[in-house]
Amino acid sequence: MTENLIHWSDEAQLLGYGESDSTGAWLKFRVNPEDLEEFRGLKGTVFYLTVIQMDAEGKPVARTAAVDAPVEPEKPAQPAHEYGQQASDLYRNGFFLVPDVLRAIGTDEEFLEWVRQQPCCLYGKKWEPDHAGDVVAAHVRRIANGAGTSIKPEYSAVPLCDRHHKLQHQSGESAIGSKELLDRLRNRYLQVWAAHKLASDFGKDSIGDVDPRYIRDWAGAVDIEKWLPTVYRNA
């Protein structure tokens, strides 16, 4: 039976982090000068790291829900709802991401107002668990979504507390995760808002409880039926 060699073990202070297209994501830790000898000549070597956060007294920080369980919008409707299986097709087909569909459901200002009422989307993320200030609708600017100089694209925002919003502007999106993360969160929040807004218009709490025939008739009336998945067009 063999045992893993522990190459080095001691306290280290996190000094920074970031990412680039060429090197990927990286972390920077401060170690004692004499500890550096343990790593000289080993650039490119792969290490398996287990990092445990320490408090001011040098004791391990206890596991908490705020750190270990990120708070994110609820997932798409599940088959447990009467029409949950059909509703899943709306998400898979990107129905709630189509600009024409969104405009038929509600205005950009209605979406932004809803976003401002949500918790900071980075809540519980390990790189930035602390929050400060009110939550704002922070725009995720992408040229593909219509962003430009002094132009904020419609239906493209995530909830950020004041602290994380300032980090986004001052240090870039890599300081609060990555562009890919914010794109995924933007899509998630947009889909959740659109699905809840449409379900509410039909007097339901979930889009999975709305009869597909009602959604088909509504979509036809506002001329967006072509964006519906087949299961709805044939309802």
PyMOL commands that set and color helices and strands:
alter all, ss='L'
color gray80, all
select helices_A, chain A and resi 33-38+65-68+84-92+95-97+99-105+108-116+143-145+162-171+173-176+179-201+207-209+212-221+225-227+230-233
alter helices_A, ss='H'
color red, helices_A
select strands_A, chain A and resi 13-20+24-30+135-139+157-161
alter strands_A, ss='S'
color yellow, strands_A
deselect
rebuild
show_as cartoon
